[in-house]
Every structure is written in C-alpha cells, then in structure tokens.
Amino acid sequence: MAFKPLHDRVLVRRVEGEEKTKGGLIIPDNAKEKPAEGEVIACGEGARKDNGELIAMAVKEGDRILFGKWSGTEVTINGEELLIMKESDILGVIA
C-alpha cells in the first residue's frame, strides 16, 4: 500500500455484511446498510501531547474494529473503497 495515515488517523477496509437474514431471506444491495465493522489496513504514529510526547496508538494493522455509522471519510486508493478515520472514532477492537 502506498498510503500512510498521519498522526492519530487509521486506514480501514469495511468488512462486508451478511447477504441473508437469519430466516434465510436474501437482502438486496439497495436495502443493505454499510457495515460498521472493518479491518485496520494502516495506522499513523499516534497523537502528540502539548509537550510533544507521542501517544501510542491503541490499534494496529490487522485488528478488526467497530466504528460509528457516520465515522470516517470515504476514499478510493488503488481502486479500492476505504475509510480514513481518527482513532477516537473507533468504538472497540473485536477479539
């Protein structure tokens, strides 16, 4: 990947949601909500305190995360739809 986020930003690939309901009904593309789950592709170095000290990132490449429905900015890199968001927009890491 030729893109490296700066500071406390994270590059995320959305994980596709289910295509069927629990009852077996197929969900059409126009009725699907964008998933709020993703995989961290790249991370910045972290935020800085007022004195210049680096605050390490809590997530790393490869982590599966949950984020808010309206979080991040959609970008296209190498023909792939990705999200750039601040680390504070991440709700949690899926273990």
C-alpha positions in Angstrom: 0.0 0.0 0.0 1.4 3.4 -1.0 -0.6 5.3 1.7 0.4 6.0 5.3 -2.0 7.9 7.6 -0.6 10.7 9.7 -0.9 11.4 13.4 -3.8 9.5 15.0 -5.6 8.5 11.8 -6.3 5.0 10.7 -7.0 3.5 7.2 -9.8 0.9 7.4 -11.3 -1.6 4.9 -15.0 -2.3 5.6 -16.0 -5.9 6.3 -18.9 -6.9 4.1 -22.2 -7.6 6.0 -24.4 -10.6 5.8 -26.3 -11.2 2.5 -29.1 -13.2 4.1 -31.2 -12.7 7.2 -31.3 -15.4 9.9 -34.5 -16.6 8.4 -32.8 -17.1 5.0 -34.1 -14.1 3.1 -31.7 -12.5 0.7 -31.1 -8.8 1.4 -30.9 -6.7 -1.9 -27.9 -4.4 -2.3 -30.1 -1.2 -2.0 -31.5 -2.3 1.3 -28.2 -3.2 3.0 -26.7 -0.8 5.5 -23.0 -0.1 5.2 -21.2 -2.3 7.8 -19.8 -0.6 10.9 -17.1 -3.3 11.2 -13.7 -3.2 9.5 -10.1 -4.2 9.3 -7.2 -1.8 10.1 -5.0 -1.6 7.0 -2.6 1.1 8.2 -2.0 3.4 11.2 -0.3 6.7 11.8 2.3 7.1 14.6 -0.2 8.5 17.1 -1.3 11.8 18.6 1.1 14.2 20.4 0.6 15.8 23.7 1.2 19.6 24.1 4.8 18.9 25.2 5.5 16.9 22.0 5.4 13.5 23.7 3.9 10.8 21.4 0.7 9.0 22.5 0.9 5.4 21.1 -2.0 4.1 19.0 -4.3 1.5 20.7 -5.0 -0.3 17.4 -2.6 -1.9 14.9 -2.6 -3.3 11.4 -4.8 -6.4 11.1 -7.1 -5.5 14.0 -10.9 -6.0 13.4 -12.7 -2.9 14.8 -16.2 -1.5 15.3 -16.8 2.2 14.4 -19.7 4.6 14.3 -22.2 4.6 11.4 -21.1 8.1 10.2 -17.4 7.8 11.1 -14.5 8.5 8.7 -14.1 9.8 5.3 -14.5 7.5 2.3 -11.6 7.5 -0.1 -10.6 5.4 -3.1 -7.0 4.1 -3.1 -5.7 1.8 -5.8 -9.3 1.3 -7.0 -10.5 0.1 -3.5 -13.1 1.9 -1.3 -11.5 2.6 2.1 -12.2 4.8 5.1 -9.8 7.2 6.9 -10.8 8.0 10.4 -9.4 9.3 13.7 -8.6 6.7 16.3 -11.2 8.3 18.6 -13.9 7.3 16.1 -13.2 3.6 16.8 -15.6 2.1 19.3 -13.6 -1.0 20.0 -11.5 -3.9 18.9 -13.1 -7.3 18.2 -11.1 -10.0 19.9 
